Amino acid sequence: MNQDTIVALATGGTGALSVIRLSGPMAKAITQVHVRKDLGSIASHTAHFALFKTGNQVPIDEVLLVYFAQGKSFTGEETIEIHCHGSSYIQQTIIQSLVGQGARLATPGEFTQRAFINGKLDLSQAEAVADLIASQSQQAHAMALNQLRGTFSHELSTLREKLIEFASLIELELDFGEEDVAFADRSALIDLVEQVLAKVKRLINSFALGNAMKEGVPVAIVGAPNAGKSSLLNYLLGEERAIVSEIAGTTRDVIEETLNIDGISFRLMDTAGIRETSETIEAMGIARSQEKIARARVVLALSDASNAIQLEADRVWVDDLRTSYPEKEILWVANKTDLHVVSLPVDYAISAVTGAGINALTHAMSERIKQDFDVNQETIVSNVRHVEALEQTQTALFAALNGLSHQLPADLVAMDIRSAMRSLGNITGEIEMDTDILGTIFSRFCIGK
């Protein structure tokens, strides 16, 4: 257990109220110096009104003290939350007073790190705390909450149990190797590894969706001048965010806005029309558009349905985009169907004026990102560290599968299985981890969490 007591402001910004968190073996004793209320016998999970004074007995604020006993708090340590008014002067005076009595200012993420060290959370759950705080959409929130509640940890635990069963059979076979006794049916072991491998692959493949939901999905709206890119952006946002004009080349820069579709955040980028031009400023805008296409996850390739010549040329352009960016979702969208019926086989036909077809387009954007994953039922991986560990697990399992298939010695197969187990354990922190790695993980948290 940590011997020092840490303190930090747990709320951000300016508001009516603030919460200061104090955690450690001296939390109650340090607070007692500043209030007349006898804290010696208070029960866990109770709130108490008090007048907070400095060490020199100068009144600062009327506060509410919320007490959590050791083993019953977020950190697992004795904890007191001080609910005070939101004045920055009050906040800082209270914190300085507590530090003056022996508390130490907490480092970023130190409260959550202590929760992990004290066994209140595993490492993947601890990381979910930061994701939950940072979530900006319904799906990102649900994904982080599921991970915080241990859904991902439970799946990993199930996988590790299967590998432990596998390893125990292999190790037993090694122990009796001289007697030429085989305790493990190789075909059954192959089936077991393939089951685990299939689940690991699924988790790895979910990362593209998880990262998109966590960070927001970049969408580039591209096309020839006057295809209606700005009109589409304005319709989607429900406001006149971009200038709409019949003059070609009106959009000179990239405009970015966020749109929530089915609980997923899409970062829409209205780009300058892509065409040959000698106009310097417009050319710079087109260059930026090309950069946005390269960075986008979804590309809405917009065509003018009323311009037959341009529409035919765009067919070749869209094919080139799909060839150049096979990893992206390229949707060919014909706009201005209120002016002309589309004869070419575009993906979606819309009118940014009447709104016709736009619901189908936005639904498709969401479904393309979700792919065949059920975001409400499946575990979706969103953490880079987690997917790297899963990829290491996959590599080890492939090696084990190869060893079993080619009748390699049991000790070599056992090494690969133990490597897979270590990689899975890295995700939840079930194995001993380097303190530098833990420090890096928790340093990304905000102070007070």
C-alpha positions as CSV (number, residue, x, y, z in Angstrom):
1,M,0.0,0.0,0.0
2,N,1.1,3.5,-0.7
3,Q,2.3,5.4,2.4
4,D,1.7,8.9,1.2
5,T,-1.6,10.7,0.8
6,I,-2.3,12.4,-2.5
7,V,-4.6,15.3,-3.3
8,A,-6.0,16.9,-6.5
9,L,-8.9,18.8,-7.9
10,A,-11.2,16.2,-9.4
11,T,-13.4,18.6,-11.4
12,G,-12.4,20.8,-14.3
13,G,-13.4,24.3,-15.4
14,T,-15.3,27.0,-13.5
15,G,-18.7,26.0,-12.0
16,A,-20.9,26.4,-9.0
17,L,-19.2,23.5,-7.2
18,S,-15.8,21.7,-7.2
19,V,-14.6,18.4,-5.8
20,I,-11.2,18.0,-4.3
21,R,-10.1,14.4,-3.8
22,L,-7.8,13.2,-1.0
23,S,-6.6,9.6,-1.0
24,G,-4.2,7.7,1.3
25,P,-3.7,6.5,4.8
26,M,-3.7,10.0,6.3
27,A,-6.7,11.4,4.4
28,K,-8.9,11.6,7.5
29,A,-6.2,12.8,9.8
30,I,-5.1,15.6,7.4
31,T,-8.7,16.8,6.9
32,Q,-9.4,16.7,10.6
33,V,-6.9,19.6,11.1
34,H,-9.1,21.9,9.1
35,V,-12.6,21.1,10.4
36,R,-14.3,21.0,13.8
37,K,-16.4,18.0,12.9
38,D,-15.1,14.9,14.6
39,L,-14.1,12.5,11.8
40,G,-12.8,9.7,14.0
41,S,-15.9,7.5,14.0
42,I,-17.7,8.5,10.8
43,A,-19.0,5.7,8.6
44,S,-17.9,5.0,5.0
45,H,-20.1,6.4,2.3
46,T,-21.5,9.2,4.5
47,A,-21.5,13.0,3.9
48,H,-20.9,15.6,6.5
49,F,-21.3,19.4,6.5
50,A,-18.3,21.4,7.8
51,L,-16.6,24.8,7.8
52,F,-13.1,24.4,6.3
53,K,-10.3,26.5,7.8
54,T,-6.7,26.9,6.9
55,G,-3.9,25.7,9.2
56,N,-4.1,29.2,10.8
57,Q,-7.8,28.8,11.4
58,V,-8.9,31.3,8.7
59,P,-12.4,30.3,7.4
60,I,-12.4,29.5,3.7
61,D,-15.6,27.8,2.8
62,E,-18.6,25.8,4.0
63,V,-18.0,22.3,2.5
64,L,-19.4,18.8,2.3
65,L,-17.1,16.0,3.2
66,V,-17.8,12.6,1.7
67,Y,-15.9,9.8,3.4
68,F,-14.9,6.4,1.9
69,A,-13.2,3.8,4.1
70,Q,-10.1,1.8,3.1
71,G,-11.1,-1.0,0.7
72,K,-14.4,0.7,-0.1
73,S,-13.3,3.6,-2.3
74,F,-12.3,4.0,-5.9
75,T,-8.6,3.8,-5.1
76,G,-9.0,1.1,-2.4
77,E,-7.5,3.6,0.1
78,E,-9.1,5.8,2.7
79,T,-10.5,8.7,0.7
80,I,-12.2,12.0,1.4
81,E,-13.9,14.1,-1.2
82,I,-14.3,17.8,-0.3
83,H,-17.2,19.4,-2.1
84,C,-16.6,23.2,-2.1
85,H,-17.7,26.2,-4.1
86,G,-16.2,26.6,-7.6
87,S,-14.0,29.6,-6.9
88,S,-10.4,29.0,-8.0
89,Y,-9.2,30.8,-4.9
90,I,-11.2,28.5,-2.7
91,Q,-9.9,25.4,-4.6
92,Q,-6.3,26.4,-4.4
93,T,-6.4,27.5,-0.8
94,I,-8.0,24.2,0.3
95,I,-5.4,22.2,-1.7
96,Q,-2.5,24.2,-0.4
97,S,-3.8,23.8,3.2
98,L,-4.0,20.0,2.7
99,V,-0.5,19.9,1.2
100,G,0.7,22.0,4.2
101,Q,-0.5,19.2,6.5
102,G,1.4,16.5,4.6
103,A,-0.5,15.6,1.5
104,R,1.2,15.4,-1.8
105,L,-0.1,16.8,-5.1
106,A,-1.2,13.8,-7.3
107,T,0.4,13.2,-10.6
108,P,-1.8,12.6,-13.8
109,G,-3.8,9.4,-13.4
110,E,-2.4,8.6,-10.0
111,F,-5.8,7.9,-8.4
112,T,-6.6,5.4,-11.1
113,Q,-3.2,3.9,-11.0
114,R,-3.7,3.3,-7.2
115,A,-7.0,1.7,-8.0
116,F,-5.2,-0.7,-10.3
117,I,-2.3,-1.4,-7.9
118,N,-4.8,-2.1,-5.1
119,G,-6.8,-4.5,-7.2
120,K,-9.9,-2.4,-7.6
121,L,-9.5,-2.4,-11.4
122,D,-7.5,-4.4,-13.9
123,L,-5.3,-2.5,-16.3
124,S,-7.8,-2.5,-19.2
125,Q,-10.5,-1.3,-16.9
126,A,-8.2,1.5,-15.6
127,E,-7.5,2.6,-19.2
128,A,-11.3,2.7,-19.9
129,V,-11.6,5.4,-17.2
130,A,-9.7,7.8,-19.5
131,D,-11.7,6.7,-22.5
132,L,-15.0,7.3,-20.7
133,I,-13.9,10.8,-19.7
134,A,-12.9,11.6,-23.3
135,S,-15.9,10.0,-25.0
136,Q,-17.7,12.4,-27.4
137,S,-20.4,10.1,-28.8
138,Q,-22.9,7.6,-27.6
139,Q,-21.0,4.6,-29.1
140,A,-17.7,5.8,-27.7
141,H,-19.3,6.2,-24.3
142,A,-20.9,2.7,-24.5
143,M,-17.7,1.1,-25.6
144,A,-15.7,2.7,-22.7
145,L,-18.4,1.9,-20.2
146,N,-18.5,-1.8,-21.2
147,Q,-14.7,-2.0,-20.9
148,L,-14.8,-0.3,-17.5
149,R,-17.5,-2.8,-16.3
150,G,-15.1,-5.7,-17.2
151,T,-16.7,-7.1,-20.4
152,F,-13.4,-7.1,-22.3
153,S,-11.5,-8.4,-19.3
154,H,-14.0,-11.3,-19.0
155,E,-13.4,-12.3,-22.6
156,L,-9.7,-12.2,-22.2
157,S,-9.9,-14.2,-19.0
158,T,-11.9,-16.9,-20.9
159,L,-9.3,-17.0,-23.6
160,R,-6.5,-17.3,-21.1
161,E,-8.3,-20.1,-19.3
162,K,-8.4,-22.1,-22.5
163,L,-4.7,-21.5,-23.1
164,I,-3.9,-22.5,-19.5
165,E,-5.9,-25.8,-20.0
166,F,-3.8,-26.3,-23.2
167,A,-0.5,-25.6,-21.5
168,S,-1.3,-27.9,-18.6
169,L,-1.8,-30.8,-20.9
170,I,1.3,-30.1,-22.8
171,E,3.4,-29.7,-19.6
172,L,2.0,-32.9,-18.3
173,E,3.0,-34.6,-21.5
174,L,6.5,-33.2,-21.0
175,D,6.7,-34.5,-17.5
176,F,6.1,-38.0,-18.7
177,G,8.0,-37.7,-21.9
178,E,10.3,-40.6,-21.1
179,E,7.4,-43.0,-20.6
180,D,6.1,-42.0,-24.1
181,V,2.7,-41.1,-22.7
182,A,0.6,-38.6,-24.6
183,F,-2.0,-36.9,-22.5
184,A,-3.0,-34.4,-25.2
185,D,-4.9,-35.3,-28.3
186,R,-3.1,-33.1,-31.0
187,S,-6.2,-32.8,-33.1
188,A,-8.2,-31.6,-30.1
189,L,-5.4,-29.1,-29.2
190,I,-5.4,-27.8,-32.8
191,D,-9.2,-27.2,-32.5
192,L,-8.7,-25.4,-29.2
193,V,-6.0,-23.1,-30.6
194,E,-8.1,-22.3,-33.7
195,Q,-11.0,-21.4,-31.5
196,V,-8.9,-18.9,-29.5
197,L,-7.3,-17.7,-32.7
198,A,-10.6,-16.9,-34.3
199,K,-11.7,-14.8,-31.3
200,V,-8.4,-13.0,-31.2
201,K,-8.7,-12.2,-34.9
202,R,-12.2,-10.9,-34.4
203,L,-11.0,-8.6,-31.6
204,I,-8.1,-7.3,-33.8
205,N,-10.4,-6.7,-36.7
206,S,-12.7,-4.7,-34.4
207,F,-9.9,-2.1,-33.8
208,A,-10.6,-0.2,-37.0
209,L,-14.2,0.4,-35.8
210,G,-13.2,1.0,-32.2
211,N,-10.6,3.6,-33.1
212,A,-13.1,5.3,-35.4
213,M,-15.7,5.5,-32.7
214,K,-13.2,6.7,-30.2
215,E,-11.5,9.3,-32.4
216,G,-14.3,10.2,-34.8
217,V,-14.5,9.0,-38.4
218,P,-12.8,11.4,-40.9
219,V,-15.0,11.9,-43.9
220,A,-13.8,13.8,-47.0
221,I,-16.5,15.3,-49.3
222,V,-14.8,15.6,-52.6
223,G,-15.8,16.3,-56.2
224,A,-15.6,18.7,-59.1
225,P,-16.4,22.4,-58.6
226,N,-20.2,23.0,-58.1
227,A,-21.0,19.4,-57.5
228,G,-22.8,20.6,-54.3
229,K,-20.2,19.7,-51.7
230,S,-20.9,22.7,-49.6
231,S,-24.7,22.3,-50.0
232,L,-24.4,18.7,-48.8
233,L,-22.4,19.8,-45.8
234,N,-24.9,22.5,-44.9
235,Y,-27.8,20.1,-45.2
236,L,-26.1,17.5,-43.0
237,L,-25.3,20.1,-40.3
238,G,-28.6,21.9,-40.6
239,E,-26.9,25.3,-40.9
240,E,-25.2,27.5,-43.5
241,R,-21.6,26.5,-42.5
242,A,-20.1,26.7,-46.0
243,I,-20.6,29.3,-48.7
244,V,-22.8,28.1,-51.5
245,S,-22.3,29.8,-54.9
246,E,-22.6,29.1,-58.6
247,I,-19.1,30.4,-59.1
248,A,-16.6,27.6,-59.5
249,G,-13.9,27.4,-56.9
250,T,-15.8,29.2,-54.1
251,T,-14.4,26.8,-51.4
252,R,-10.7,27.7,-51.1
253,D,-9.9,25.9,-47.9
254,V,-11.0,22.8,-46.0
255,I,-14.0,23.2,-43.7
256,E,-14.3,20.6,-40.9
257,E,-17.4,20.0,-38.7
258,T,-18.6,17.1,-36.6
259,L,-21.8,15.1,-37.2
260,N,-23.3,12.3,-35.1
261,I,-24.8,9.5,-37.0
262,D,-26.3,6.5,-35.1
263,G,-24.1,7.3,-32.1
264,I,-20.9,7.6,-34.1
265,S,-19.0,10.9,-34.6
266,F,-18.1,11.7,-38.2
267,R,-15.7,14.5,-38.9
268,L,-16.9,16.0,-42.1
269,M,-14.4,17.8,-44.4
270,D,-15.8,20.0,-47.2
271,T,-12.9,20.3,-49.6
272,A,-12.1,22.6,-52.5
273,G,-13.3,21.3,-55.9
274,I,-10.8,19.0,-57.6
275,R,-9.9,20.3,-61.0
276,E,-7.0,21.6,-63.0
277,T,-6.4,25.3,-62.1
278,S,-3.7,28.0,-62.5
279,E,-5.2,30.1,-59.7
280,T,-2.6,29.9,-56.9
281,I,-4.9,30.1,-53.8
282,E,-7.4,27.6,-55.3
283,A,-4.6,25.3,-56.2
284,M,-3.4,25.3,-52.6
285,G,-7.0,24.4,-51.5
286,I,-7.1,21.5,-54.0
287,A,-3.7,20.2,-52.6
288,R,-5.2,20.2,-49.1
289,S,-8.2,18.3,-50.5
290,Q,-5.9,15.6,-51.7
291,E,-4.3,15.4,-48.3
292,K,-7.8,15.1,-46.7
293,I,-8.7,12.2,-49.0
294,A,-5.5,10.4,-47.9
295,R,-6.4,10.9,-44.2
296,A,-10.1,10.1,-44.5
297,R,-11.8,6.8,-43.6
298,V,-14.8,7.5,-45.7
299,V,-14.8,9.5,-49.0
300,L,-18.0,10.9,-50.4
301,A,-17.2,11.3,-54.1
302,L,-19.8,13.8,-55.2
303,S,-21.0,14.3,-58.8
304,D,-23.4,16.7,-60.4
305,A,-26.3,14.6,-61.8
306,S,-27.3,17.4,-64.1
307,N,-23.9,17.5,-65.8
308,A,-23.8,14.4,-68.0
309,I,-20.3,15.0,-69.3
310,Q,-18.9,15.5,-65.9
311,L,-20.8,12.5,-64.5
312,E,-19.3,10.2,-67.1
313,A,-15.8,11.6,-66.3
314,D,-16.4,11.0,-62.6
315,R,-17.0,7.3,-63.2
316,V,-13.3,7.0,-64.2
317,W,-12.3,9.3,-61.3
318,V,-14.1,7.1,-58.7
319,D,-12.6,3.9,-60.1
320,D,-9.2,5.6,-59.8
321,L,-10.0,6.5,-56.2
322,R,-11.0,3.0,-55.3
323,T,-7.8,1.6,-56.9
324,S,-5.6,4.1,-55.1
325,Y,-7.3,3.7,-51.7
326,P,-8.6,0.2,-51.4
327,E,-8.7,0.4,-47.6
328,K,-11.2,3.4,-47.7
329,E,-14.9,3.4,-48.0
330,I,-15.4,5.2,-51.3
331,L,-19.1,6.2,-51.9
332,W,-20.0,7.6,-55.3
333,V,-22.9,10.0,-54.7
334,A,-24.8,11.8,-57.4
335,N,-26.2,15.1,-56.2
336,K,-28.9,17.5,-57.7
337,T,-31.3,14.7,-58.5
338,D,-34.0,17.4,-58.2
339,L,-32.7,18.7,-61.5
340,H,-31.9,15.5,-63.4
341,V,-32.5,11.8,-63.1
342,V,-29.3,9.8,-62.8
343,S,-28.7,7.1,-65.4
344,L,-25.3,5.8,-64.3
345,P,-24.9,3.2,-61.5
346,V,-23.9,5.5,-58.7
347,D,-23.9,4.2,-55.1
348,Y,-26.4,6.9,-53.9
349,A,-28.5,9.5,-55.6
350,I,-29.4,12.6,-53.5
351,S,-30.5,16.1,-53.5
352,A,-28.8,18.5,-51.1
353,V,-31.7,20.9,-51.7
354,T,-34.7,18.7,-51.0
355,G,-32.9,16.1,-48.8
356,A,-34.0,13.2,-51.0
357,G,-31.8,10.2,-50.5
358,I,-29.6,11.7,-47.7
359,N,-31.0,9.5,-45.0
360,A,-30.0,6.4,-47.0
361,L,-26.5,7.9,-47.5
362,T,-25.9,8.6,-43.8
363,H,-27.2,5.2,-42.8
364,A,-24.8,3.7,-45.3
365,M,-21.9,5.7,-43.8
366,S,-22.7,4.3,-40.4
367,E,-23.1,0.7,-41.6
368,R,-19.9,0.8,-43.6
369,I,-18.0,1.8,-40.5
370,K,-19.8,-0.8,-38.2
371,Q,-19.2,-3.5,-40.9
372,D,-20.7,-6.7,-39.5
373,F,-19.9,-5.9,-35.9
374,D,-22.8,-5.5,-33.3
375,V,-21.5,-2.6,-31.3
376,N,-24.2,-3.2,-28.7
377,Q,-23.3,-6.8,-28.1
378,E,-19.6,-7.4,-29.1
379,T,-16.4,-6.2,-27.4
380,I,-14.9,-3.6,-29.6
381,V,-11.1,-2.9,-29.2
382,S,-10.2,0.8,-29.3
383,N,-6.8,1.0,-27.5
384,V,-3.6,0.8,-29.5
385,R,-1.7,-1.0,-26.7
386,H,-4.4,-3.6,-26.6
387,V,-4.5,-4.4,-30.3
388,E,-0.7,-4.6,-30.3
389,A,-0.8,-7.2,-27.5
390,L,-3.5,-9.1,-29.4
391,E,-1.4,-9.1,-32.6
392,Q,1.5,-10.5,-30.5
393,T,-0.9,-13.1,-29.2
394,Q,-2.0,-14.0,-32.7
395,T,1.6,-14.4,-33.8
396,A,2.3,-16.8,-31.0
397,L,-0.9,-18.8,-31.6
398,F,0.0,-19.1,-35.3
399,A,3.4,-20.5,-34.3
400,A,1.8,-23.0,-31.9
401,L,-0.7,-24.1,-34.6
402,N,2.2,-24.6,-37.0
403,G,4.1,-26.6,-34.3
404,L,1.1,-28.8,-33.7
405,S,0.4,-29.4,-37.4
406,H,4.0,-30.4,-38.1
407,Q,4.4,-32.5,-35.0
408,L,7.0,-30.3,-33.4
409,P,8.2,-31.3,-29.9
410,A,5.8,-30.4,-27.1
411,D,8.2,-28.1,-25.3
412,L,8.4,-25.8,-28.4
413,V,4.6,-25.7,-28.7
414,A,4.4,-24.9,-24.9
415,M,6.8,-22.0,-25.4
416,D,4.5,-20.4,-28.0
417,I,1.4,-20.9,-25.8
418,R,3.1,-19.3,-22.8
419,S,4.0,-16.4,-25.1
420,A,0.4,-16.0,-26.1
421,M,-0.7,-16.1,-22.5
422,R,1.8,-13.4,-21.5
423,S,0.6,-11.1,-24.3
424,L,-3.0,-11.5,-23.2
425,G,-1.9,-10.9,-19.6
426,N,-0.2,-7.6,-20.7
427,I,-3.6,-6.2,-21.5
428,T,-5.2,-6.7,-18.1
429,G,-2.0,-6.4,-16.1
430,E,-2.2,-10.0,-14.8
431,I,1.5,-10.3,-15.2
432,E,4.2,-8.1,-13.6
433,M,4.7,-5.0,-15.8
434,D,7.6,-2.6,-16.1
435,T,6.9,0.5,-13.9
436,D,7.9,2.7,-16.8
437,I,5.2,1.1,-18.9
438,L,2.6,1.7,-16.2
439,G,3.9,5.3,-15.8
440,T,3.4,5.9,-19.5
441,I,-0.1,4.5,-19.5
442,F,-1.4,6.6,-16.5
443,S,0.5,9.7,-17.5
444,R,-2.1,10.2,-20.3
445,F,-4.9,10.7,-17.7
446,C,-5.9,14.0,-16.4
447,I,-4.8,15.2,-12.9
448,G,-7.4,14.2,-10.3
449,K,-8.4,10.9,-12.0
